[in-house]
Amino acid sequence: MNKSIRFRTFATATVIAFSSLGLVLAPSAQASTPGASTCRVIDPRATGEGYGDGRVCDGNITGTVHDTRADGRCPYVRIFFTVGGWWDSPWAGGKGKAVNFAGYHPGEYTGAEMRYISC
């Protein structure tokens, strides 16, 4: 048996063996790396008092809340988590004012809403 035939036989047997194990024909899956962060967008529905936006990445919370009306109400964002309830942003006071916020919560983000206080 010449080298060419032996090589093709070996290559064919190798492909068949790996194929049966799902190593050649299966698409490669994107594995999650241990250091990869998981981010969710905070986008609560705007209200007449204001609006907010931000992100939650592995418990780290960042964003901005805006006051859009001179009505004696100061809006803030309430962010809900699976464990431990919620986290409230600082409130923005005065029409046209915006406040950046940052914080941390160990739970998994589930949603957010705009709220206000009288100020």
N, C-alpha and C positions, 0 to 999 in steps of 0.2 A: 504494500500500500504506500503510495507516495505521500510526501509531506502535505501537499495541497488537499488531498482527500481526507487525511487524518485531521487537519486543522478544521475543515468544514464540518466533519463529523463531530469533533469536540465542540465547536461553536454552536452547532445545532442542538446538541445534547445540553449544553449550558443554558441556552435560551429556553428550551423546554422546561428544564429544572427550575429556573428562576421564575418563569411564567406561571408554573403550577403553584409557586409560593406567592404569586402576586407582586413580585419585585420588579418586573420589567414592564408589564402592560398596565399596571395600576398607575393612575396619575399621582404625582407627588403632592402630598398634603402640606399645607402651611402649618407647621407646628408653632404653638405659642411658646415664646421664649420666657424664661422665668422673670426677666427684667422688663418685659413689655408692659406698658401702662394701658389701662382700660379707661377711655374717656367717654363721657356722655354730655350732650349739650343741654344746658338749662335754657328753656325757652317758654316761660309762662305766658299765658294769654294776657295781652295788654288790657289795662282797665282805664277808666276815665282819669284816674289819679296819676298813672304813669305806666312805665314798662321796665323790664329787666331782661338781662341775658347773662350767660356765663357758661362754665364748664365744671364738671366734677371728674377728676382723674385720680383713680385709686384713693378716693377719700379727700383729696385736696380740692377745695372749692375756690373758684375765682369768678368774678363777674362785675357787673355794673347795674345799678338801679337808677332810674331817671324819673324826676317829678315833672309832669307836663301841664299842671294846672295850679293856679293860685286859688286854692279852695280851703286852705287850713288843714288839709290832709297830706300826710307824708307817706309815700309808698315804700314798701320793702318787699323782698322776695322771701317766701317760705319754701324751703327745699325739704322734701320728704325722703326718708330712708327706711329700709326694711328693718333695721335694728336701731332702737333708740329714738324713734320718733322723727323729729325734724330739726332743722337748723335755720335761724333767721338772719338775714343780711342786715346791715345797718340801714336806717331809713334815709331817704333823700328829702330834704326840706327846702321848699321854695321853688316856684315855677322856674323851669329851665336848669335846675341844679341836678347834678349827677354825682353819685358816690360809688367809688370802686370798693369791692369787698374781697376778702380772702379768709379762708378758714379751713377747718378739717372736721370730718365726721367719718367714723369707722364703718358705717353701714353701707349697703348698696343703694344707689340712687334709684328712686322710683317715680319722681315727678316734682313739679314746682308750681306755685301759684303766686299771684300778686296779692298783697294785702296792704292795708294802710292803718295809720294811727292818726289821731287828731294832734296837730302840733301848732 
